[in-house]
Amino acid sequence: MKAILQQLGERLKIYGKETYYFLTSMIFLRNFGGIIAMIGVLLLIISTWLHCYTNHGESLQVHDYVGMTLEEVVEKAKARSFEIIVADSIFLVDKPAHTVLEQSPGPLSRVKKNRKIYLTITKFQPDERALPDLTGGNDDYDQYIKSLSRISVEAQIVGRRFSNKLEKNTILEVIYQGDTITDQLKTGYKVPMGSELGLIVSDKSGGRVPIPSLLCKRYTAAEFLVQTSNLSIGSVVEDATVTDRASAFVWKQMPRYSPSGSIRIGAQIDLFLTQDRPDNCGSDGRPIDGNYSIENPRSSPGEDNQ
């Protein structure tokens, strides 16, 4: 074992001497020096190139292009060797086309020469938006206007129509460019952003209609005339003879009928009924001789002309 260790030590000494002689030889030193010199030259060349390419120590200030037109921006950018790139475009109702909205890098920042400037501008052609339909409470005027504002569409009331069944300002019709499109809203009818719609909404008042003549008519016929006149039935007073309201006759109405009389839309008409046809009523359901002031001959004292 001791002999093996001695042989190993002698070999290591020999290898150490050979390595030392090689590293100190002129051939190795000359080649090693050449490599070091080559690396130094390469580093100098790369440093010089980077200095020129990046304009080391030189920077330019970016103008504030927001609010300018694209043509103005391109003209200003040329003077500083900037390259303009439109990254995005958005349609805005209140902005002219090709107006700069955003820029990157931001205004007044400092950048190198030949830097790219990315812009967001307004576009000329508006996007189309699907109109909301009138379901789910969206037929209320105020609610619908809010829904339209979210898609940059405007609307205004162009007409009102009486309805005693609907809340005031319930949307009845939607009009676009003269066409009624109410039924098409369910299919996602589209209009350009910035468009304006016309709305016809319900109303519980306003306007007047002629007072209908209800004397000598059966109650069911009188009720139909009242409803078709955009009016409503008020009090119904039956005399002692009435056994079937539907077939009873109207002998008095309040307000009274007159050929030139009118009444507010939605107002009420009170009816006074008797079971049998009054003597001064013709078989055609009209007062005889055009007499629209009828007294009930069957009423008891004190009940007449209630």
C-alpha positions in Angstrom: 0.0 0.0 0.0 2.8 2.4 0.9 4.5 1.6 -2.5 1.3 2.5 -4.4 1.0 5.9 -2.6 4.7 6.7 -3.5 4.1 5.9 -7.2 1.0 8.1 -7.2 2.9 11.0 -5.6 5.7 10.8 -8.2 3.2 10.8 -11.1 1.5 13.9 -9.7 4.8 15.7 -9.4 5.6 14.8 -13.1 2.1 16.1 -14.2 2.6 19.3 -12.2 6.0 20.0 -13.8 4.6 19.4 -17.3 1.7 21.7 -16.7 3.9 24.4 -15.3 6.3 24.2 -18.3 3.3 24.4 -20.7 1.7 27.5 -19.0 5.1 29.3 -18.9 6.0 28.4 -22.5 6.3 31.1 -25.1 3.7 29.4 -27.4 1.0 29.4 -24.7 1.7 32.9 -23.5 1.7 34.2 -27.1 -1.7 32.5 -27.9 -3.3 33.5 -24.6 -2.3 37.1 -25.2 -3.8 37.0 -28.7 -7.1 35.8 -27.2 -7.2 38.5 -24.6 -6.4 41.1 -27.3 -9.2 39.8 -29.5 -11.7 39.9 -26.7 -10.7 43.5 -25.9 -11.2 44.5 -29.6 -14.6 42.9 -29.7 -15.7 44.6 -26.6 -14.6 48.0 -27.9 -16.4 47.4 -31.2 -19.6 46.4 -29.4 -19.5 49.4 -27.0 -19.0 51.8 -29.9 -21.9 50.3 -31.9 -24.3 50.4 -29.0 -23.3 54.0 -28.3 -24.1 55.0 -31.9 -27.3 52.9 -32.1 -28.9 54.1 -28.9 -27.7 57.7 -29.1 -26.2 57.3 -25.7 -26.8 60.3 -23.5 -29.2 61.8 -26.1 -33.1 62.0 -25.6 -36.0 63.9 -27.1 -39.1 65.2 -25.4 -42.5 63.8 -26.7 -45.1 66.4 -27.5 -48.6 66.3 -26.0 -50.5 65.0 -29.0 -53.9 64.5 -27.2 -56.6 66.6 -28.8 -54.7 67.0 -32.1 -55.7 65.5 -35.4 -53.7 62.6 -36.7 -52.4 64.8 -39.6 -51.0 67.4 -37.1 -49.4 64.7 -35.1 -47.6 63.1 -38.1 -46.3 66.5 -39.1 -44.9 67.2 -35.7 -43.5 63.7 -35.3 -41.5 64.0 -38.5 -39.5 66.9 -37.0 -38.2 64.6 -34.2 -37.9 61.4 -36.3 -40.7 59.7 -34.3 -42.7 56.9 -36.0 -46.5 57.2 -35.5 -48.5 54.0 -35.1 -52.3 54.0 -34.6 -52.8 51.2 -32.1 -56.6 51.6 -31.6 -59.6 53.6 -32.8 -62.9 54.5 -31.0 -66.0 56.2 -32.2 -67.2 59.1 -30.0 -70.3 61.2 -30.8 -68.8 64.5 -29.6 -65.4 64.1 -31.2 -64.3 64.7 -34.8 -62.7 61.8 -36.6 -59.0 61.2 -36.3 -58.7 63.1 -33.0 -56.0 61.7 -30.7 -57.4 60.4 -27.4 -54.4 58.7 -25.8 -50.7 58.3 -26.5 -47.8 56.1 -25.4 -45.2 57.1 -24.3 -47.1 59.8 -22.5 -46.9 63.6 -23.1 -43.6 65.3 -22.2 -41.7 62.0 -21.5 -38.2 61.7 -22.9 -37.3 59.0 -25.4 -34.6 58.2 -27.9 -34.6 59.3 -31.5 -36.6 57.2 -34.0 -38.9 56.0 -31.1 -42.4 54.6 -32.0 -45.3 56.6 -30.6 -48.6 54.6 -30.2 -51.9 56.5 -30.5 -55.6 55.9 -29.8 -57.7 58.0 -32.1 -61.4 58.5 -32.9 -62.7 56.9 -36.0 -65.0 58.2 -38.7 -67.5 55.4 -39.1 -69.6 54.8 -36.0 -70.1 51.3 -34.5 -73.5 49.8 -34.6 -75.3 48.9 -31.4 -78.3 46.6 -30.8 -81.2 48.5 -29.2 -82.6 47.3 -25.9 -86.1 45.8 -26.2 -89.0 46.9 -24.1 -89.3 43.8 -21.8 -88.5 43.5 -18.1 -89.6 47.0 -17.1 -87.5 48.6 -19.9 -90.7 50.1 -21.4 -90.5 52.9 -18.8 -89.2 56.1 -20.5 -86.6 57.0 -17.8 -85.3 53.4 -17.7 -85.1 53.1 -21.4 -83.2 56.4 -21.8 -80.6 55.1 -19.3 -80.2 51.9 -21.3 -79.8 53.9 -24.5 -77.2 56.2 -23.0 -74.9 53.2 -22.2 -74.7 52.5 -26.0 -74.4 56.2 -27.0 -77.9 56.4 -28.6 -80.3 59.3 -27.9 -84.1 59.5 -27.9 -86.8 62.1 -27.4 -90.6 62.0 -27.0 -92.3 62.8 -30.3 -95.9 61.9 -29.3 -98.2 61.0 -26.5 -101.2 58.7 -26.4 -103.8 58.4 -23.8 -104.1 55.1 -21.8 -105.9 54.6 -18.5 -104.4 51.2 -18.1 -100.6 52.0 -18.4 -98.4 54.1 -16.2 -97.6 57.6 -17.5 -94.6 57.6 -19.9 -94.8 53.9 -20.7 -93.2 53.5 -24.2 -95.7 52.5 -26.8 -93.8 52.8 -30.0 -90.1 53.3 -31.0 -89.4 55.2 -34.3 -86.2 55.4 -36.2 -85.8 57.5 -39.4 -89.6 57.6 -39.8 -90.1 53.8 -39.4 -91.8 52.2 -36.5 -89.4 49.5 -35.2 -91.1 48.5 -32.0 -91.7 44.9 -33.1 -88.1 44.5 -34.4 -86.4 45.3 -31.1 -86.7 41.7 -29.9 -84.5 40.6 -32.8 -81.7 42.9 -31.8 -82.3 45.9 -34.2 -79.1 47.8 -34.7 -78.5 51.5 -35.2 -75.2 53.5 -35.5 -73.9 55.1 -32.3 -75.1 58.7 -32.0 -78.4 57.9 -33.6 -81.6 59.5 -32.3 -84.9 57.6 -31.8 -88.4 59.0 -31.5 -90.7 57.6 -28.7 -94.4 57.6 -28.4 -95.4 57.3 -24.7 -98.6 56.8 -22.8 -100.3 59.6 -20.9 -103.1 59.7 -18.4 -104.2 63.3 -19.1 -104.2 65.9 -21.7 -106.4 66.4 -24.7 -110.2 66.4 -25.0 -112.7 64.2 -26.7 -116.4 64.7 -27.6 -118.9 63.7 -24.9 -120.6 60.5 -26.3 -124.4 60.3 -26.4 -125.3 57.3 -24.1 -129.1 58.0 -23.5 -131.4 55.2 -24.6 -128.6 52.7 -25.0 -128.2 49.5 -23.1 -125.5 49.5 -20.4 -123.2 47.1 -22.4 -123.4 49.4 -25.5 -122.8 52.5 -23.4 -119.8 50.9 -21.6 -118.3 50.1 -25.0 -118.8 53.7 -26.3 -117.2 55.1 -23.1 -114.1 52.9 -23.4 -113.6 53.6 -27.1 -113.8 57.3 -26.4 -110.8 57.0 -24.0 -113.1 57.7 -21.1 -114.1 55.6 -18.1 -117.3 54.6 -16.3 -117.8 56.5 -13.0 -120.8 55.9 -10.7 -123.6 53.6 -12.0 -127.0 54.4 -10.3 -129.7 51.8 -10.8 -133.4 52.6 -10.1 -135.7 50.1 -8.4 -136.7 48.4 -11.7 -133.2 47.1 -12.6 -132.8 43.4 -12.4 -130.1 42.9 -15.1 -127.5 45.7 -15.4 -126.2 44.5 -18.8 -129.6 44.9 -20.5 -130.7 48.0 -18.6 -131.1 51.3 -20.4 -129.4 54.6 -19.7 -131.9 57.3 -19.0 -129.4 59.9 -17.7 -125.7 60.6 -17.9 -123.4 63.0 -16.2 -121.9 65.1 -17.7 -124.9 65.5 -20.1 -124.4 65.1 -23.8 -124.4 68.1 -26.2 -123.4 68.1 -29.8 -120.6 70.7 -29.2 -119.6 69.4 -25.7 -116.2 67.9 -24.9 -114.5 66.3 -22.0 -111.0 65.7 -20.8 -109.4 62.4 -21.9 -109.7 59.8 -19.2 -112.5 61.5 -17.4 -115.4 59.6 -15.9 -119.1 59.5 -16.9 -121.8 58.6 -14.4 -124.7 56.5 -15.7 -128.3 56.2 -14.5 -130.1 53.0 -15.4 -133.6 51.7 -15.7 -134.6 48.2 -16.7 -137.2 49.0 -19.5 -136.8 51.2 -22.5 -138.0 54.8 -21.6 -141.0 55.9 -23.6 -139.1 58.8 -25.3 -136.4 56.4 -26.6 -136.7 55.0 -30.1 -136.1 51.4 -31.2 -132.8 52.5 -32.8 -131.3 53.3 -29.4 -131.6 57.1 -29.8 -133.8 59.7 -28.1 -137.0 60.5 -30.0 -136.9 63.9 -31.8 -133.3 64.5 -30.7 -134.4 65.2 -27.1 -131.2 64.5 -25.0 -132.8 65.6 -21.8 -134.7 62.6 -20.5 -136.5 62.2 -17.2 -137.2 58.7 -15.9 -141.0 58.3 -15.8 -140.7 55.2 -13.6 -138.7 56.9 -10.8 -140.4 57.5 -7.5 -140.8 61.0 -6.0 -137.5 62.4 -4.9 -135.6 59.9 -7.1 -136.2 61.8 -10.3 -133.2 63.6 -11.8 -130.6 62.3 -9.3 
